Amino acid sequence: MNMQFIVLVNDIVDSEFLPKWCILVRMEQKRIHFPRTTAAQRKLLFQTWEETGDVSGACRKAHVCRQAFYNWKSRFDAEGYAGLERFASSAPKEPAHTSSTVEQRVIEMRNVHPDWGKRRIADELAKANAWERVVAPNTVRRILKDAHKWTPEAESKPVVEPVARTAEEAEQTVNVDLCFVPATHTAQVKLPAVSGSSGRLVVERPKEASLSYPGQVFAQSDLEYAEAMHQFRAASTESTPDTSSAGREPDGATTVREQKRALHQAETELRAQRRQVREQCKQQDAAWRALRERRRAQQKASASSVPTGDDTSSLSDAEWRQMRQQRREQHCQRDQEDALWREQRNQLKQQLSMLPIVTVWVAVLLIVDNCTRQCLGLPLFTVGAHVTAEMIVAALQILLPADLQFLISDRGVHFTAQVFKELANNAGFVHILIARHRPQSNGIAERFVRTLKEWLATHSWETEAELLALLTLFREEYNDRPHQGLPLPGLSPNEFAKRTGIL
């Protein structure tokens, strides 16, 4: 609000009510801002105007400015009160809106593959469209948000740009590594991390398994020192199996495998029984709901003195109370059955966790091109931990490119043997050993191992032939699916090689 001060002198203003010197304040108000009108305001505005014919009075009553009246008058004259309902939008009518077909495909991909992110879905759509971009990753996120299928965790993942440099040409550099998988596997079971760099397998312990060692006896505060020392000595002298080394197949491995198979079969049967019980409960609940609805209809008919026409559905109060009591007993019985089922399931899980993780292993040698990320081969060795450097060299002699310049590997005993040095000299490539305790230096191979194990964890195999078929299928799928590597902006390794003129 602006105020102007005017000083009036007694000889200019002749008034006995003013002092000799006084200050009169003239206040100038700013223009009133009227917010956007509503449909009710506009209706009231023109109703008042039609009744009174006074534009100013109608504007004051509806609390709108005169300009709003004249802006809407032409529409009122043309359409009447119906033209006052909504604004005429001047926004563009979504000229670049994503088609419903693309949105449906995005949602379907999310349903089938809930672990795919926005970039993977966008790249898969581009792959199906001859590698032409169909939708942007952020548009995929918007579509999934609108469909309530976007999790906040997916949006809050930190984006870390690695500092790396890859080969400039195909078949210039390859990354190799050795991974170990079980000889048999059941789907949806996590594959443990295994390290064979030291010449023996070191298997990741499951989180549920608790470590047992002699020093735990000192945690018992109520135990005397002398007694604790005697128990520690007794526990230290007992022979404990070396669980970290799983290279050799121990005696009774077949028995352990049979025990695991029997426990998995018991778990499957228990799950089937549980499913059958749940179906019976659903049928019982449906029958109870139907009976309750008939009871309510009977009560309403009794209150209104209108016959229901179904005498067989009539229930007395005593019969209804008896049936409600039976329903309560049924719920109590269900709770007991649920508790028994959970106890049996926990016992099976505990028995599985007490068995050795894996008794027989299979070694898989992976060879990945550093430039195109193409998988050049996945030879497997059924000897597991007994795989030797000679076996690895024999496989590499067949699969390595002829013009290879560099080969990157870790410092495992299989890659530092003398026979591997002879292979490098004869083939004419430089063997690059990564720094100790820096597996990220061989990140292409390490990430490939993770992708391979995540894919294998969803499949089952019992024999070497089944595992070999799965590895062949994975290699074909991996080379033809979108890759998020730095030189590959959403293209597959095969497509990237084709576009750069490598193939």
C-alpha positions in Angstrom: 0.0 0.0 0.0 1.4 3.4 -1.0 0.9 6.4 1.2 1.6 10.0 0.4 2.0 12.5 3.2 0.7 16.0 2.7 1.6 18.8 5.1 -1.1 21.4 5.4 -0.5 24.8 7.0 -3.2 26.7 8.9 -3.4 29.6 6.5 -4.1 27.2 3.6 -6.8 25.0 5.2 -9.3 27.1 7.1 -10.8 24.8 9.6 -11.2 25.1 13.3 -11.0 21.3 13.7 -7.5 21.1 12.4 -4.5 22.0 14.5 -2.0 24.6 13.3 0.2 21.9 11.8 -1.3 18.7 10.8 -0.5 15.8 8.5 -3.2 14.3 6.3 -2.6 10.9 4.8 -3.9 10.0 1.5 -3.8 6.3 0.9 -3.6 4.9 -2.6 -4.5 1.3 -3.0 -2.9 -1.1 -5.5 -5.1 -2.8 -8.1 -7.0 -5.7 -6.6 -5.9 -9.1 -7.9 -8.7 -11.4 -8.6 -7.8 -15.1 -8.7 -9.0 -17.4 -11.4 -12.8 -17.6 -11.5 -14.7 -20.8 -10.8 -17.7 -22.1 -12.6 -20.0 -21.2 -9.6 -18.7 -17.6 -9.7 -19.3 -17.2 -13.4 -22.8 -18.6 -13.0 -23.6 -16.2 -10.2 -22.1 -13.3 -12.2 -24.4 -13.7 -15.2 -27.5 -14.6 -13.1 -27.1 -11.4 -11.2 -26.4 -9.4 -14.4 -29.6 -10.8 -16.1 -31.7 -10.0 -13.0 -30.4 -6.5 -12.4 -28.7 -5.4 -15.6 -25.9 -3.9 -13.5 -22.5 -5.1 -14.5 -20.6 -3.5 -11.6 -23.0 -4.8 -9.1 -22.9 -8.3 -10.5 -19.1 -8.2 -10.5 -19.1 -7.1 -6.8 -21.5 -9.9 -5.9 -19.5 -12.6 -7.7 -16.2 -11.1 -6.6 -14.8 -10.8 -10.1 -13.4 -8.0 -12.1 -15.2 -6.3 -15.0 -12.7 -7.7 -17.5 -13.7 -11.2 -16.5 -17.3 -10.3 -17.3 -16.5 -9.2 -20.8 -14.2 -12.1 -21.4 -16.9 -14.6 -20.7 -19.8 -12.6 -22.2 -19.2 -13.8 -25.8 -19.3 -17.4 -24.7 -22.4 -16.8 -22.6 -24.2 -15.3 -25.5 -23.2 -18.2 -27.8 -23.6 -21.2 -25.5 -25.5 -19.9 -22.4 -24.7 -21.2 -19.0 -23.2 -24.4 -20.4 -20.3 -22.4 -21.9 -19.3 -21.2 -18.5 -18.5 -24.6 -17.1 -14.9 -24.9 -18.2 -12.0 -23.0 -19.7 -11.0 -23.4 -23.3 -7.5 -24.9 -23.0 -4.9 -23.3 -25.1 -2.3 -26.0 -24.4 -1.1 -28.2 -27.2 -3.1 -31.5 -27.4 -0.1 -33.7 -26.5 1.4 -33.8 -30.0 4.3 -36.0 -28.8 2.4 -38.2 -26.4 3.6 -41.8 -26.2 1.2 -44.2 -27.8 -0.9 -46.6 -25.7 0.7 -49.6 -27.5 4.2 -48.6 -26.3 2.9 -47.9 -22.7 1.3 -51.4 -22.7 4.6 -53.0 -23.8 6.5 -51.1 -21.1 4.2 -52.3 -18.4 4.2 -55.9 -19.7 8.0 -55.9 -19.7 8.0 -54.6 -16.1 5.6 -57.4 -15.1 7.6 -60.1 -16.7 11.0 -58.7 -15.6 10.6 -56.7 -12.4 14.3 -56.4 -11.9 14.8 -54.4 -15.2 15.3 -50.7 -14.9 14.2 -47.9 -17.2 17.3 -48.1 -19.4 17.0 -51.8 -19.9 13.3 -51.6 -20.9 14.0 -48.8 -23.3 16.9 -50.7 -24.8 14.8 -53.9 -25.2 12.2 -51.9 -27.1 14.8 -50.4 -29.3 16.2 -53.9 -30.0 12.8 -55.0 -31.1 12.5 -52.0 -33.4 15.7 -52.6 -35.4 17.7 -50.7 -32.7 15.8 -47.5 -33.3 14.8 -45.6 -30.2 11.1 -46.0 -29.3 10.9 -44.4 -25.9 13.3 -42.6 -23.7 14.3 -44.0 -20.3 12.7 -41.2 -18.4 9.5 -41.7 -20.3 9.6 -45.3 -19.2 9.9 -44.2 -15.6 7.0 -41.8 -16.1 4.8 -44.7 -17.5 5.8 -47.0 -14.7 5.0 -44.3 -12.1 1.6 -43.7 -13.6 1.0 -47.5 -13.4 2.2 -47.6 -9.8 5.0 -50.0 -10.8 8.0 -47.8 -10.1 9.7 -48.4 -6.8 11.5 -45.5 -5.0 14.5 -47.8 -4.5 15.0 -47.9 -8.3 15.0 -44.1 -8.4 17.4 -43.6 -5.5 20.2 -45.9 -6.8 23.4 -43.9 -6.8 24.9 -43.5 -10.3 28.7 -44.0 -10.2 30.6 -43.3 -13.3 33.6 -45.6 -13.3 37.0 -44.3 -14.5 37.9 -46.9 -17.1 39.3 -47.3 -20.6 38.5 -50.1 -22.9 40.0 -51.5 -26.1 39.7 -49.5 -29.2 39.3 -52.5 -31.6 37.7 -55.9 -31.4 40.0 -58.9 -30.7 42.6 -56.5 -29.4 42.1 -57.3 -25.7 40.2 -60.1 -23.9 39.3 -60.5 -20.2 39.4 -64.0 -18.8 38.3 -65.4 -15.4 37.4 -68.7 -13.8 34.2 -69.2 -11.9 32.8 -72.3 -10.1 29.2 -73.4 -10.1 27.6 -76.5 -8.5 27.4 -79.7 -10.5 23.7 -79.8 -9.7 21.4 -77.0 -8.8 17.8 -76.2 -8.0 16.1 -73.1 -9.5 15.6 -70.0 -7.3 18.5 -71.0 -5.0 21.3 -68.4 -4.7 24.7 -69.6 -6.1 27.4 -68.9 -3.5 30.4 -66.9 -4.3 33.5 -69.1 -4.8 37.1 -68.1 -5.0 39.7 -70.4 -6.5 42.7 -68.0 -6.9 44.7 -69.8 -4.2 44.3 -73.2 -5.8 41.6 -74.4 -3.4 38.0 -73.3 -3.3 36.9 -70.9 -0.7 33.1 -70.9 -0.5 31.0 -68.1 0.8 29.2 -69.1 4.0 25.5 -68.6 4.1 24.3 -65.7 6.3 22.1 -68.1 8.3 25.0 -70.3 9.2 26.6 -69.4 12.5 30.4 -69.8 13.0 31.5 -72.2 15.6 35.0 -71.9 17.1 36.6 -72.9 20.4 36.9 -69.4 21.7 33.2 -69.1 22.0 33.4 -70.8 25.4 34.9 -67.6 26.9 31.7 -65.7 26.2 30.0 -67.6 29.1 30.6 -65.2 31.9 29.2 -67.5 34.6 31.9 -70.1 33.8 35.0 -70.2 36.0 38.3 -69.5 34.4 39.7 -72.9 35.0 36.6 -74.6 33.7 36.6 -72.4 30.6 40.3 -73.2 29.9 39.6 -77.0 30.1 36.6 -76.7 27.7 38.6 -74.6 25.3 41.4 -77.2 25.3 39.0 -79.9 24.7 37.3 -78.0 21.9 40.6 -77.1 20.3 41.8 -80.7 20.1 38.7 -81.9 18.4 39.0 -82.4 14.7 36.8 -80.0 12.7 36.2 -80.4 9.0 37.6 -77.8 6.7 34.5 -76.3 5.3 36.3 -73.6 3.4 37.9 -76.2 1.0 35.4 -77.8 -1.2 37.7 -78.9 -4.0 37.7 -82.6 -3.2 34.6 -84.6 -3.2 34.4 -86.0 0.3 33.3 -89.5 1.2 29.6 -89.8 1.3 29.0 -87.0 -1.3 26.4 -89.1 -2.9 24.7 -89.5 0.4 24.7 -85.7 0.9 23.2 -85.2 -2.5 20.5 -87.8 -1.8 19.7 -86.1 1.5 19.4 -82.7 -0.2 17.1 -84.2 -2.9 15.0 -85.9 -0.2 14.7 -82.7 1.7 13.7 -80.7 -1.4 11.2 -83.4 -2.2 9.7 -83.2 1.3 9.6 -79.4 1.0 7.7 -79.7 -2.3 5.2 -82.2 -0.8 4.7 -80.0 2.2 4.0 -77.0 -0.1 1.5 -79.0 -2.1 -0.3 -80.1 1.1 -0.4 -76.5 2.2 -1.9 -75.4 -1.1 -4.6 -78.1 -0.8 -5.4 -77.0 2.7 -5.7 -73.4 1.5 -8.1 -74.4 -1.2 -10.3 -76.2 1.3 -10.2 -73.1 3.5 -11.4 -71.0 0.6 -14.3 -73.3 -0.1 -15.3 -73.3 3.6 -15.1 -69.5 3.7 -17.2 -69.2 0.6 -19.9 -71.5 2.1 -19.8 -69.5 5.4 -20.3 -66.2 3.6 -23.2 -67.6 1.6 -24.8 -68.9 4.9 -24.3 -65.6 6.5 -25.9 -63.7 3.6 -29.0 -66.0 3.9 -29.1 -65.4 7.6 -29.1 -61.6 7.0 -31.8 -62.0 4.4 -33.8 -64.0 6.9 -33.5 -61.3 9.5 -34.5 -58.6 7.1 -37.5 -60.6 6.0 -38.5 -61.2 9.6 -38.2 -57.5 10.4 -40.3 -56.5 7.4 -42.7 -59.5 7.8 -42.0 -60.6 4.2 -41.6 -64.3 3.6 -38.3 -65.3 1.9 -39.8 -68.1 0.0 -37.1 -70.5 1.1 -38.1 -72.4 4.2 -35.0 -74.6 4.1 -32.8 -71.6 4.7 -34.5 -70.6 7.9 -32.3 -71.0 10.9 -33.2 -70.6 14.5 -31.1 -68.5 16.9 -29.9 -71.6 18.7 -28.8 -73.2 15.5 -27.0 -70.0 14.4 -25.2 -69.8 17.7 -24.1 -73.3 17.4 -22.8 -72.7 13.8 -20.9 -69.6 15.0 -19.3 -71.7 17.7 -18.2 -74.3 15.2 -16.8 -71.4 13.0 -14.7 -70.2 16.0 -13.4 -73.7 16.6 -12.6 -74.0 12.9 -10.5 -70.8 13.1 -8.6 -72.2 16.2 -7.9 -75.4 14.3 -6.6 -73.4 11.4 -4.2 -71.5 13.6 -2.9 -74.7 15.1 -2.4 -76.2 11.6 -0.6 -73.0 10.4 1.7 -73.2 13.4 2.5 -76.8 12.7 3.1 -76.1 9.1 5.6 -73.3 9.9 7.4 -75.5 12.3 7.8 -78.3 9.8 9.0 -75.8 7.1 11.5 -74.3 9.5 12.8 -77.8 10.4 13.3 -78.6 6.7 15.2 -75.3 6.2 17.3 -75.9 9.2 18.2 -79.4 8.0 19.1 -78.0 4.6 21.3 -75.3 6.1 23.2 -77.9 8.2 24.2 -79.9 5.1 27.4 -78.9 3.2 26.8 -76.1 0.7 28.1 -78.0 -2.3 30.0 -81.2 -2.6 30.8 -81.3 -6.3 31.8 -78.2 -8.4 32.2 -77.4 -12.1 34.7 -74.9 -13.3 33.7 -72.5 -16.1 36.2 -70.5 -18.0 34.8 -67.2 -19.4 36.4 -65.2 -22.2 35.0 -61.7 -22.9 36.1 -59.3 -25.6 37.2 -56.0 -24.0 35.9 -53.8 -26.8 32.6 -55.4 -27.9 31.8 -57.3 -24.7 31.1 -60.4 -26.8 31.4 -63.7 -24.9 33.9 -65.7 -27.0 33.4 -68.9 -25.2 32.3 -70.7 -21.9 34.2 -74.0 -21.7 33.5 -76.0 -18.6 35.7 -78.5 -16.7 33.9 -81.2 -14.7 37.0 -81.7 -12.5 36.0 -78.6 -10.5 38.7 -77.5 -8.1 41.2 -80.0 -9.8 41.2 -77.9 -12.9 44.8 -77.2 -14.0 46.6 -74.5 -15.9 47.2 -77.0 -18.7 43.5 -77.5 -19.2 42.8 -73.7 -19.3 45.7 -73.2 -21.8 44.3 -75.9 -24.0 40.9 -74.2 -24.1 42.4 -70.8 -24.7 44.4 -72.0 -27.7 41.2 -72.8 -29.4 39.1 -69.8 -28.4 41.5 -66.9 -28.3 41.5 -64.5 -31.4 44.4 -64.8 -33.8 45.4 -61.1 -33.6 45.1 -60.8 -29.8 47.4 -58.2 -28.2 46.5 -58.2 -24.6 45.0 -60.7 -22.1 43.7 -59.4 -18.7 43.3 -61.8 -15.8 43.7 -61.9 -12.0 46.6 -63.4 -10.2 45.1 -66.8 -9.6 47.5 -69.8 -9.7 45.8 -71.0 -12.9 47.0 -67.8 -14.7 50.4 -67.4 -13.2 51.7 -70.9 -14.0 54.7 -71.4 -16.3 52.6 -73.0 -19.0 50.5 -69.8 -19.2 53.6 -67.7 -19.8 54.6 -70.1 -22.6 51.2 -69.6 -24.2 51.6 -65.8 -24.1 55.1 -66.1 -25.7 53.9 -68.5 -28.4 50.7 -66.6 -29.2 52.4 -63.2 -29.2 50.1 -61.4 -26.7 51.0 -59.5 -23.5 49.5 -61.0 -20.3 48.3 -58.2 -18.0 48.0 -59.3 -14.4 45.8 -57.0 -12.3 47.0 -55.4 -9.1 46.5 -57.4 -5.9 43.3 -56.9 -4.0 41.9 -54.9 -7.0 39.3 -57.1 -8.7 37.7 -54.0 -10.3 40.7 -53.9 -12.6 39.2 -56.9 -14.2 35.7 -55.5 -13.9 34.5 -56.7 -17.2 35.1 -60.3 -16.3 33.9 -59.9 -12.7 30.6 -58.3 -13.9 30.2 -61.1 -16.4 30.5 -63.7 -13.6 27.8 -61.9 -11.6 25.5 -61.8 -14.6 26.1 -65.4 -15.4 25.4 -66.6 -11.8 22.2 -64.5 -11.6 21.0 -66.1 -14.8 22.0 -69.6 -13.7 20.3 -69.1 -10.3 16.9 -69.2 -12.1 17.6 -72.5 -13.8 18.1 -76.1 -12.7 20.4 -78.8 -13.9 21.4 -82.3 -12.9 24.0 -83.3 -15.4 27.0 -81.9 -17.3 25.0 -81.9 -20.6 22.2 -79.9 -19.1 24.7 -77.3 -17.7 26.5 -77.1 -21.0 23.2 -76.5 -22.9 22.4 -73.7 -20.4 25.8 -72.1 -20.9 25.3 -72.2 -24.7 21.9 -70.6 -24.4 23.2 -67.9 -22.0 26.0 -67.0 -24.4 23.6 -66.6 -27.3 21.3 -64.5 -25.2 24.0 -62.4 -23.7 25.6 -61.5 -27.0 22.2 -60.4 -28.4 20.7 -58.4 -25.5 21.3 -54.7 -24.7 24.4 -53.9 -22.8 25.1 -51.0 -20.5 28.8 -50.8 -21.1 30.5 -47.5 -21.8 31.1 -48.0 -25.5 27.7 -49.7 -26.0 24.9 -47.1 -25.6 22.1 -49.7 -25.2 23.2 -51.9 -28.1 23.9 -55.6 -27.9 27.5 -56.8 -28.3 26.6 -58.4 -31.7 24.9 -55.2 -32.9 27.7 -53.0 -31.7 30.2 -55.2 -33.5 28.1 -55.0 -36.7 27.7 -51.2 -36.6 31.4 -50.6 -36.1 32.2 -52.8 -39.1 33.9 -55.5 -37.0 31.9 -58.4 -38.4 
